[in-house]
Amino acid sequence: MYATGEGVEFSQKKAFELFEKSAKLGSSNAMLQLGLIYRNGNDLIKKDDLKALKWFEEGAKKGNPSAIHNLGVSYYKGLGITKDKAKAFKYFSQSAELGLLQSQVIVAGLLYNGEGVTKDHKKAFEWALKAANQGDVESQNNIGLAYENGDGVAKDPVLAKKWFEKAANNGSVLGQYNLALKYFDGNGVEQNFSKSIEYAEKAANAQNKAAIQLLVDIYSNDRNPKYNPEKANYWKSKI
């Protein structure tokens, strides 16, 4: 309340004092907030990565998922502690297991790239799927790519289309482009140039260069029912 100014005059000092009192009484959320205050600093409190680390550790001991996640961030970036990506992965995994979406996304990425852990695309897929099912749109697109390419999971163009569509309809520009490409190629879905144009335009309007090029290709091909030199030239001007 004091931290946001909701219903009372905003007071960083009062909020900090209340967080300190609550933390001493064992509130893991207050410990998390103190850690974030020290990490970022404000007009009252000087940035202090060591103190931030201490409070994230205290919150983590209490099982607070966000405190555990931020402890992972400290180790990953070397904030107040020597950089250690293996330990970062350990903490991100713990908070991911507790259901924290942002941790699940990070764990998937670390496993995919082999950062702090042995590269494992199958496990990366499993974590990306958890994040996708929680609504993370870029994870939804990544699941589509995994099915499209057989990366960490058996290739399935129909399931790839399903996930690209989910990502696209949730606002992922990459998902919109990938879905447009599916409709253009007729891979895992019946070929549909109108649908391809619909989704390519959404991505193109968000400055996705590949989507713009796809529109140029569609409109430039005189064997294509959507052949339109004027529109082809319009999209060429956007490249």
Order of alpha helices (4+ residues) and beta strands (2+ residues): alpha-alpha-alpha-alpha-alpha-alpha-alpha-alpha-alpha-alpha-alpha-alpha-alpha
